[in-house]
């Protein structure tokens, strides 16, 4: 089968690109001819407050044609031409933000309506975490040019069904986000991992990933005074680039009087350090206000690190309560503090790590490939 992906892949950074990389490799392993038609530029600087959009820490050497600049319509014909040249049996767009809607719609229109029947969307977020004008029309504009949607949580599948109530049930499927296997594990134990990262802590909580309002870092910080009161040995590391202003978080840390217990690493964590952070941590905390699913959660599983998540979106769907992690209600600092105390009282990471590693085995990249193959085989 000839398969073409449209979306970010290496050298672009982040979970959306990592998913394309992993699906590409798995489809190739399954005997398919796979091609990536990607971005020449992904976002204008106005929409990307980060330091760089590229991951230069490794060379994955994925073959891709980088033709598309979404906000420049003159690049759309070359993208359609690149897709058409591969004669795809299955065309897969990666979807996570409505900003891509006009470009994906434009490329699809240039390809023609005959492509709709063999077009699928892999949706990380059907609608974005942070709402903006035009989200729904841009999303429907793009996804309506396909015949199949695969989401990475049940909650997102429900969102898709709400947008397309006339679609048949088999046109919208859900599967958990698989485990990212691209991050090298750190095998020398937590003490060595902390030493390598220059973190002085006997007990360590981790928030990992881009810092944005919807991810609730402020809620976790508000839980820290009570966490520290119960156990002064606990520290928190916040590892990730700030997207909505670092200053307000720094002020909150000072106002709460927790500066000595919070370690801030305010930059995008390179791929080769991710395993070290997850080895250093006792518990990975995802205190999100809103979510669809999380690559960070399943990555933590693959490195043996239990999680504490909020009951939002699809986060809690993949947590075995009291075994692979814990679920609390959102925006509840007291619940976070109580759960952290419960976690350490039960023995900390060592109590949960075996089950966490077994849990990680449930999330294979072959499952989403099987779902997409089943769609294509019915054409």
C-alpha positions, -999 to +999 in steps of 0.1 A: +000+000+000+012+035-008+007+058+022+013+095+023+014+116+055+008+153+055+021+170+086+051+176+108+078+151+111+115+152+120+133+177+120+103+194+137+102+189+174+074+179+198+049+151+202+029+157+169+061+152+149+072+123+170+039+106+163+044+110+126+080+096+129+067+065+148+038+058+125+061+061+095+085+036+110+058+012+120+040+013+086+074+006+069+079-024+092+045-036+081+056-037+045+041-004+032+056+023+010+054+054+031+061+090+022+059+122+042+049+156+027+058+181+053+063+217+062+089+240+048+078+263+076+053+252+102+042+284+121+049+321+117+068+336+146+037+354+158+021+320+166+052+304+180+067+320+211+093+292+216+130+294+209+131+270+179+106+248+160+133+222+152+149+193+171+186+195+163+197+171+190+195+140+167+195+129+131+166+106+123+171+109+085+134+105+077+128+111+040+103+139+035+094+165+010+091+198+028+068+219+006+040+234+027+039+268+043+003+268+056-002+306+056+012+310+021-013+296-005+012+297-033+029+266-016-004+246-017-001+235-054+034+221-049+021+202-019-008+187-038+016+178-066+039+160-043+011+140-028-003+131-062+031+120-075+031+092-048-003+078-060-015+072-024-039+044-015-042+061+019-037+098+026-032+108+062-033+143+075-020+150+110-045+173+129-039+192+161-047+229+155-073+248+134-047+271+120-039+243+096-075+242+084-074+265+054-042+250+041-053+214+044-086+223+028-068+241+000-045+212-007-074+188-006-094+209-031-065+210-054-062+172-052-099+169-061-129+152-046-118+117-057-092+119-028-118+124-001-127+087+001-091+077+008-083+105+032-080+100+070-072+124+098-051+114+128-064+139+154-043+147+185-068+175+194-100+177+174-104+212+189-076+231+206-071+234+243-072+272+241-103+284+222-101+310+195-124+325+170-128+303+140-118+270+157-150+251+147-154+263+111-117+258+103-118+223+118-149+213+100-135+228+068-105+205+069-118+173+085-148+174+062-125+167+033-118+132+047-138+100+052-122+088+084-110+102+117-088+084+142-085+101+176-061+093+204-087+092+232-124+083+236-131+119+247-118+133+214-138+108+194-169+121+211-159+156+201-155+145+165-189+129+165-204+161+178-189+180+148-199+153+123-232+138+136-241+124+102-210+103+099-213+065+105-199+051+137-171+032+118-158+065+103-146+078+137-124+055+158-103+060+190-071+043+202-048+054+230-017+073+221+011+047+220+044+049+239+072+070+223+101+046+220+126+072+207+139+085+240+169+067+254+163+054+289+186+063+318+194+031+336+217+042+364+190+049+390+174+081+403+203+093+424+226+092+394+200+108+372+195+137+397+233+142+399+236+143+361+209+170+360+224+189+389+192+184+410+198+182+448+167+164+461+159+133+481+123+131+468+113+147+434+081+156+416+083+164+379+062+186+357+075+181+322+065+198+289+056+232+276+043+255+303+009+269+293-021+280+313-043+250+304-016+227+318-021+239+354+014+245+366+001+272+389-023+247+405+007+224+412+027+253+426-003+261+449-002+226+462+035+228+471+033+246+505+011+218+519+033+191+502+064+206+518+047+211+552+040+173+553+074+163+539+102+190+536+124+166+516+101+169+485+111+192+457+095+199+423+113+204+390+094+223+363+111+213+331+099+230+299+097+261+278+072+288+289+045+298+264+026+323+284+051+343+304+076+329+329+074+360+351+040+352+367+051+317+376+082+330+392+062+356+412+039+328+424+068+307+435+081+337+456+047+346+469+041+311+481+075+310+498+086+278+480+116+290+461+140+265+478+117+236+468+111+244+431+137+239+404+130+257+372+144+245+338+128+271+315+137+257+281+127+230+257+142+197+270+163+180+242+154+145+233+185+130+249+177+144+283+141+132+285+149+097+299+172+113+325+144+135+338+120+106+340+146+085+358+152+113+383+115+118+391+095+098+417+062+110+402+053+128+370+025+153+377+001+164+349-022+190+367-040+200+335-071+221+334-080+207+299-065+179+279-072+155+251-044+130+257-007+133+265+025+119+250+042+129+282+020+105+302+028+074+280+064+085+278+066+084+316+051+049+315+078+037+291+104+049+316+088+033+346+076+066+361+041+067+377+018+096+371-006+119+388-032+133+364-064+153+365-098+139+354-099+158+321-101+147+285-085+113+279-058+116+305-075+095+332-086+069+306-052+053+306-044+054+343-049+023+366-058+041+398-033+032+426-013+010+402+002+031+374-008+064+390-035+085+405-064+106+393-076+138+410-101+165+401-088+195+382-078+228+399-076+212+433-043+218+450-054+201+482-062+169+463-028+170+447-011+174+481-031+146+496-023+123+467+014+131+468+014+122+506-004+090+498+021+081+471+051+085+493+034+068+523+028+037+501+065+035+492+070+059+464+081+050+429+095+016+438+060+004+447+045+013+413+073+009+388+068-028+379+031-022+371+039+010+352+063-008+329+038-035+323+011-009+315+034+007+289+033-026+269-004-020+262+004+010+240+018-003+207+022+016+175+008-013+156-027-007+169-032+027+152-016+013+120-041-016+121-070+008+124-059+029+095-051-002+074-087-015+081-101+018+068-080+017+036-087-020+030-125-012+028-120+013-001 
